[in-house]
Structure formats: structure tokens, C-alpha cells
Amino acid sequence: MKITDMRTFVVDGFRTNFVFVKLYTDEGIEGVGEATLEYKEQAVVGALEDLRRYLVGRDPREIEAHYSAIYRDAYWRGGAVLMSALSGVEMAMWDICGKALGVPVYRLMGGKVRESVEVYANGWFAGANQPEVFAEKAQEAVERGFSGLKWDPFGSAYMTIGRAELKHALRCIEAVRTAVGDGIDLYIEGHGRFNVPTALTIAREIACFKPTWFEEPIPPDNADALAEVRRQSPVAIAGGERIYTRFGFRELLEKRAVDYVQPDVSHAGGISETRKIAAMAEAYHLPFAPHNPSGPVANAATLQLAACTPNFHILEIMATDVPWRGELTDERLLFSGGLMHIPDAPGLGIELDEDAALRFPYAAHDLRHYNGELTAIRPPQSKPYF
């Protein structure tokens, strides 16, 4: 079997653009991956074109050899752009392998350890900016069956936060906790916003609301600083969405900087590399809770990891999405009782509709984290997709 071509599809997703990559073979088997990298999509497309030159003419089943060669031959190895491109094509090769053998990817990685996985919601808060609105939207999410809710309540703060802004954030957390009760898990997102003393102040202030974790409280540039936050924080610390490969996670683990490990399958190196990271975390008895706010193909790949990874803890998923998400793929998710069922279709279990992808082309979007529009991540016509 040989790869005959590769195409990239950049699709407007309102919050960002989805970046899908598709590999074609001389046996008619096609594989799809996702290399979505928020606000750097054009750079990823360029990196994918470089990888196309390497991949065409090669056997897609030799995944480990291709991953190693691409990573080695980049020379300026690592980083978000290369690793997102490599993650996308690696996923697509696994998809081809599974389809060629008629089995889901998890079967090729040792088989299932679970039939379904617990889910927490991101994006449920779209458009909220006041405590009472957060509370109302939280109740709606719980009524849909979510047993956990994640959000960033910290406005436009960066490095430090003013007293009034912190007070407002705490009121929002309190309103949500009051609305949903103690039986729902809360996950407080930091988006790498704060310096060490501010992160510790926030951790101490939010502890009374019993959040499951405080995610990425400081920027991802300094594992020692994150380890210091974890050492002093009364709240568990999660992180890793902006760390790439097992080599980046080695430092995070050795310095005991996190309680929950959060690589993203679209950035950390794809399915195999993310599973290796999970295995490293398992050796430290740490739960694996991957970052997963992107599109349908990344979610399909993350579900394959959920199936076969013993220390997989919980699945992140966006509560709603653009109304055209359902047109892009044949994604069919089964969510019931707070659990997402793991599908059994061959490969990743998902197919991209190329014509639909072309109907929603790239649109420029900017980072909202520090401009006061953090919760404006969905259009008014957004809707649930499962």
C-alpha cells in the first residue's frame, strides 16, 4: 500500500478553524486526521505541505518509522506548528491501518479497557458574563447529563488580577456551585494567565468551592514554577495542553508539576505519542485527562485513546458547536447518563465530507482570552451535536 496524495481542509469553526488532513492510497483506503491549531492554522497548512513531500509514495502502515523520521528530519524539532501537522498525519495513518484490517484503532493498541468514558463539558457558558447567567447555563448543561463543567471565569486578566475582577470571578464560581450543587464537578480553567503569587492567591480563594482542578494556572514555559504552584496550592493542578511529545512531559512529570496530565492528541504528536505520554503518567500514578476542545476528528481519536488507555480519567467535550459541524463528517456520538460510548467502527470511525468542508472555508479569528470576549466562542445559532 502506498500514499498517493494528501489534502488539507481548513474549515471555519467560529472559535477557530478546524484543520483536517486526508491521506489517499493506491488501494482506495483513505485516512483522516485533525491538526487544528488555534489562530496558527495557515502555519500548520504550510507544515503539512512540507510533510506531503515526504509521505507521498510511502506505506502508511509504517507509522512509527514515519513519525520518527519526520520528527528527526525537522531538525528544529518540536513546537506547536510541526507537532500539530505531524499529529494530523499520524492520526490519518492510524485511520488507514484500522480500515485496512477492518478494526477500530483501539484494537490495534491492545483492545478496550472500557466501553464508555465520563464526560465534562466545555463551552456550555457561551455568551455568559454575569453570575446569574453562568448559573442558568450551568443548570442547562447539567440537565443535558453533564456531570462536570469547565470554564475560565477570569475576564481579561493577565499575570495579575485586580480585586474587583477577582471578586467578580469568585461570584461567578459561587453562582455555578450554588446552582448545580455539590454533586457536579467544577473545573476552573486558567489558560496560563497568571504569575506564581497570583495563581496561588486564586487557588486559595477558589478552594472553598471544591473544584476538581485548577487548570494551567501559569504559562507553560516553566515547569519549576508550575511545580511550585502545585506544591503550595490547596487545589489539584492540571496542565499539559501546550506541551509536546513525551520529552516535554518528562520534565513535567519528573518535577511533579501537575496532578492531572492533559496532552492534546492534535498537538502532542498524535495517537501513539499521546498514549506514550499517558503510560509515563501511569508510572507516576497520575490520571490522564486529555485536552479535547477541537473538532470531530480529534474527538474521534481521543475516544480511541479513551478505549485502550488504563489511566484515562475523563473526556473533555464542547457542549455545542457551529451548526455546520454535523455536515462536515458522519460523526455519531452516543452520550447517555453522563457517559460517552466508544464506537467500534474501523479506523477512527469517522469520515470527512470533502464537499461540505469546502463550503465553510477559512475565516480569520483572533484569540479572545485577554480582550474581554472570552465567552464569545459560539455563534448565536450554535447547537448541540450529540
C-alpha positions in Angstrom: 0.0 0.0 0.0 1.3 3.5 -0.9 0.1 7.0 -0.1 -0.8 8.7 -3.4 -1.8 12.1 -2.2 -2.6 14.3 0.8 -5.1 17.2 1.0 -5.7 19.7 3.7 -9.1 21.2 4.5 -9.3 24.4 6.7 -12.9 24.9 7.9 -14.4 27.8 9.8 -15.4 26.8 13.3 -16.1 30.3 14.6 -14.0 30.0 17.7 -11.1 28.9 15.5 -10.7 27.0 12.2 -10.6 23.2 12.1 -7.7 21.8 10.1 -8.4 18.4 8.7 -5.8 16.3 6.8 -6.7 13.5 4.5 -4.4 10.8 3.0 -5.3 8.8 -0.1 -3.8 5.4 -1.0 -3.4 3.2 -4.2 -5.8 0.7 -2.6 -8.6 3.2 -2.3 -8.4 3.4 1.5 -8.4 7.0 2.8 -7.4 8.2 6.3 -8.4 11.4 8.1 -6.7 13.3 10.9 -7.0 16.7 12.6 -4.3 19.2 13.0 -6.4 22.1 14.4 -4.1 24.7 16.0 -6.0 27.8 17.2 -5.0 31.0 15.3 -2.0 29.5 13.6 -3.9 27.5 11.0 -2.1 28.9 8.0 1.3 28.0 9.5 0.1 24.4 10.0 -1.1 24.2 6.4 2.5 25.1 5.3 4.0 22.5 7.6 1.6 19.9 6.2 2.7 20.7 2.7 6.3 20.0 3.7 5.1 16.6 5.1 3.3 15.8 1.9 6.6 15.7 0.1 7.8 13.0 2.5 4.6 11.0 2.7 3.6 10.5 -0.9 4.9 7.2 -2.2 5.3 5.7 1.3 3.5 2.9 3.0 1.1 4.5 5.6 1.2 1.4 7.8 4.8 2.1 8.8 3.6 4.7 11.3 6.4 4.5 13.9 9.1 4.8 11.2 7.4 7.8 9.5 6.8 9.6 12.8 10.4 9.1 13.9 11.8 10.3 10.5 9.6 13.3 10.3 10.4 14.3 13.9 14.1 13.8 13.3 14.4 15.4 10.0 12.6 18.6 11.1 15.9 19.5 12.8 14.1 22.4 14.6 12.1 19.8 16.3 9.1 20.2 18.5 6.9 23.2 18.7 3.2 23.7 18.1 3.2 24.0 14.3 5.3 21.0 13.4 3.8 18.8 16.1 0.2 19.7 15.1 1.0 18.9 11.5 2.7 15.6 12.5 -0.2 14.7 14.8 -2.7 15.2 12.0 -0.9 12.9 9.5 -0.2 10.3 12.2 -3.9 10.1 13.0 -4.7 9.6 9.4 -2.2 6.8 9.1 -3.8 5.0 12.1 -7.2 5.5 10.4 -5.9 3.8 7.3 -4.4 0.9 9.3 -7.6 0.3 11.1 -9.7 0.4 8.0 -7.3 -1.9 6.1 -7.8 -4.5 8.8 -11.5 -3.8 9.5 -10.9 -2.9 13.1 -11.1 0.2 15.3 -7.7 1.8 16.2 -8.1 0.8 19.8 -8.0 -2.9 18.8 -4.5 -2.3 17.2 -3.3 -0.8 20.5 -4.3 -3.7 22.8 -8.1 -3.6 22.9 -10.6 -2.0 25.2 -10.3 -1.4 28.9 -13.7 0.3 29.0 -16.9 0.6 26.9 -17.6 4.3 27.7 -16.0 7.2 29.4 -17.2 10.0 31.7 -17.5 13.4 30.1 -17.2 17.0 31.3 -18.5 20.0 29.3 -16.5 23.0 28.0 -18.2 25.8 26.0 -21.5 25.4 28.0 -21.1 29.1 29.1 -21.1 30.7 25.7 -22.1 34.3 25.9 -22.3 34.5 29.7 -20.7 37.3 31.6 -22.6 37.7 34.8 -23.0 35.2 37.7 -26.7 34.7 37.2 -26.2 33.9 33.5 -23.4 31.4 34.3 -25.7 29.8 36.8 -28.6 29.5 34.3 -26.4 28.0 31.6 -24.8 25.6 34.2 -28.2 24.3 35.1 -29.0 23.7 31.4 -25.8 21.8 30.9 -26.5 19.6 33.9 -29.9 18.9 32.6 -28.3 17.6 29.4 -26.5 15.0 31.5 -23.0 16.5 32.1 -21.6 15.7 35.5 -18.7 18.2 35.2 -18.3 21.8 33.9 -15.2 23.7 32.9 -14.7 27.4 32.3 -12.4 30.3 32.7 -14.1 33.0 34.9 -11.1 35.4 34.9 -12.2 38.0 32.3 -9.3 39.7 30.6 -6.7 39.4 33.4 -3.1 38.6 32.6 -0.3 37.9 35.1 -2.1 39.7 37.9 -5.8 40.3 38.6 -7.4 43.2 40.3 -9.5 42.9 43.4 -12.8 43.8 41.6 -12.1 41.4 38.8 -11.2 38.5 41.1 -14.3 39.2 43.2 -16.4 39.0 40.1 -14.8 35.7 39.1 -15.4 34.3 42.5 -19.1 35.4 42.4 -19.4 33.5 39.1 -17.9 30.3 40.5 -20.1 30.6 43.6 -23.2 31.1 41.5 -22.5 28.0 39.4 -21.7 25.9 42.5 -24.9 27.0 44.2 -26.9 26.3 41.0 -25.6 22.8 40.4 -24.9 21.6 43.9 -22.0 19.6 45.3 -22.7 16.6 43.1 -21.3 18.2 39.9 -17.6 18.6 39.4 -16.2 22.0 38.6 -13.0 22.5 36.6 -11.5 26.0 36.8 -9.5 27.0 33.7 -6.6 29.4 33.9 -5.4 29.5 30.3 -1.9 30.1 31.5 -2.9 33.6 32.6 -1.1 34.3 35.9 2.2 34.7 37.7 3.0 32.4 40.6 1.8 34.5 43.5 -1.4 35.4 41.7 -2.1 31.8 40.8 -1.6 30.8 44.4 -3.9 33.6 45.6 -6.6 32.4 43.2 -6.1 28.7 44.2 -6.6 29.6 47.9 -9.7 31.7 47.1 -11.4 29.0 44.9 -10.7 26.1 47.3 -13.9 26.6 49.2 -15.9 25.7 46.0 -14.2 22.3 45.9 -13.1 22.4 42.2 -11.7 19.2 40.8 -8.7 21.1 39.5 -7.2 24.5 38.6 -6.1 24.1 35.0 -2.9 25.7 33.6 -2.7 28.4 36.3 0.6 29.9 34.9 2.1 30.0 31.4 3.5 26.7 30.2 7.1 27.9 29.9 8.5 27.0 33.3 7.9 23.6 34.8 9.7 24.6 38.1 7.3 27.5 38.6 4.3 25.2 37.9 5.7 22.7 40.4 5.9 25.5 43.0 2.3 26.4 42.4 1.3 22.7 42.8 3.3 22.4 46.0 1.5 25.3 47.7 -1.9 25.0 46.1 -4.8 23.6 48.1 -6.5 22.7 44.8 -5.2 20.0 42.4 -3.4 21.3 39.3 -3.9 20.2 35.7 -1.8 21.0 32.7 -0.1 20.0 29.5 -2.2 21.1 26.6 0.7 23.3 25.4 3.4 20.7 26.0 4.6 18.5 23.1 5.9 14.9 22.9 7.0 12.6 25.7 10.2 14.6 26.1 8.3 17.7 27.1 6.1 15.7 29.5 9.2 14.0 31.1 10.1 17.3 32.7 6.5 17.9 33.9 6.4 14.5 35.5 9.8 14.4 37.0 9.2 17.8 38.6 5.8 16.7 39.8 4.3 19.8 38.4 0.7 18.5 37.8 -1.9 16.2 39.3 -3.7 15.7 36.0 -1.9 15.2 32.7 -3.5 16.9 29.7 -1.8 16.4 26.3 -3.8 17.2 23.2 -3.8 14.4 20.5 -3.8 17.1 17.8 -0.6 18.8 19.1 1.4 16.4 21.3 2.3 14.0 18.5 -0.8 12.1 17.6 -2.3 8.9 18.9 0.9 6.9 19.6 2.8 9.7 21.2 -0.1 10.7 23.4 -0.5 7.1 24.5 3.2 7.0 25.4 2.7 10.2 27.5 -0.3 8.5 29.2 1.9 5.5 30.0 4.6 7.7 31.5 1.9 9.4 33.7 0.6 6.0 34.7 4.1 5.2 36.1 3.7 8.2 38.4 0.1 7.1 39.3 -1.3 10.2 37.6 -4.6 10.3 35.7 -4.7 11.1 32.0 -7.3 13.7 31.1 -6.5 14.9 27.6 -7.3 18.4 26.3 -10.1 18.0 23.7 -11.9 21.2 22.6 -11.4 20.9 18.9 -13.2 19.2 16.0 -14.9 15.9 15.3 -11.8 14.0 14.1 -9.7 15.0 17.1 -12.6 13.9 19.3 -12.8 10.5 17.4 -9.1 10.0 18.0 -9.3 10.9 21.7 -12.2 8.4 22.1 -9.9 5.7 20.7 -7.4 6.6 23.4 -10.1 6.5 26.0 -10.9 2.9 24.9 -7.4 1.5 25.4 -5.6 3.6 28.0 -5.9 2.3 31.6 -5.4 5.6 33.3 -7.7 7.6 31.1 -9.7 9.7 33.5 -12.3 11.9 31.8 -13.2 13.2 28.4 -13.4 16.9 27.7 -16.0 17.8 25.1 -17.6 21.1 23.8 -21.2 21.3 24.8 -22.3 22.9 21.5 -20.7 23.8 18.2 -21.3 25.6 14.9 -24.5 24.3 13.2 -22.5 23.0 10.2 -20.4 20.6 12.3 -22.9 17.9 11.5 -22.3 18.4 7.8 -18.5 18.0 8.0 -18.4 14.3 9.0 -20.6 11.3 9.7 -19.9 11.8 13.4 -22.4 9.9 15.5 -21.8 10.2 19.2 -23.8 8.3 21.8 -24.0 10.2 25.1 -26.1 8.9 27.9 -26.0 9.0 31.7 -23.0 11.3 31.7 -21.0 8.8 29.7 -19.8 8.8 26.0 -19.9 5.5 24.3 -16.8 4.4 22.5 -17.6 3.5 18.9 -16.5 0.2 17.2 -16.3 1.3 13.5 -13.0 0.6 11.7 -10.2 3.1 12.0 -11.1 6.3 13.8 -14.7 5.6 13.0 -15.3 8.9 11.2 -15.4 10.1 7.6 -14.8 13.6 6.3 -17.2 15.1 3.7 -14.9 17.0 1.5 -17.6 19.0 -0.3 -19.0 20.1 3.0 -15.6 21.1 4.3 -15.1 23.3 1.2 -18.4 25.1 1.8 -17.1 26.6 5.1 -13.7 28.0 4.2 -11.1 29.6 6.4 -12.1 32.7 8.3 -9.7 34.8 10.4 -10.3 34.6 14.1 -8.3 36.1 16.9 -7.5 35.0 20.5 -10.3 36.1 22.8 -8.6 35.3 26.2 -7.4 38.8 27.0 -9.8 41.2 25.3 -12.9 40.7 27.5 -14.7 38.5 24.9 -13.6 35.1 26.3 -17.0 33.6 26.4 -18.0 34.7 22.8 -16.9 31.4 21.4 -20.1 30.3 19.7 -22.4 32.0 17.1 -26.0 32.6 18.2 -27.2 29.7 16.1 -24.8 27.2 17.7 -26.4 23.9 18.8 -25.7 20.5 20.5 -24.2 18.0 18.0 -24.8 14.8 20.1 
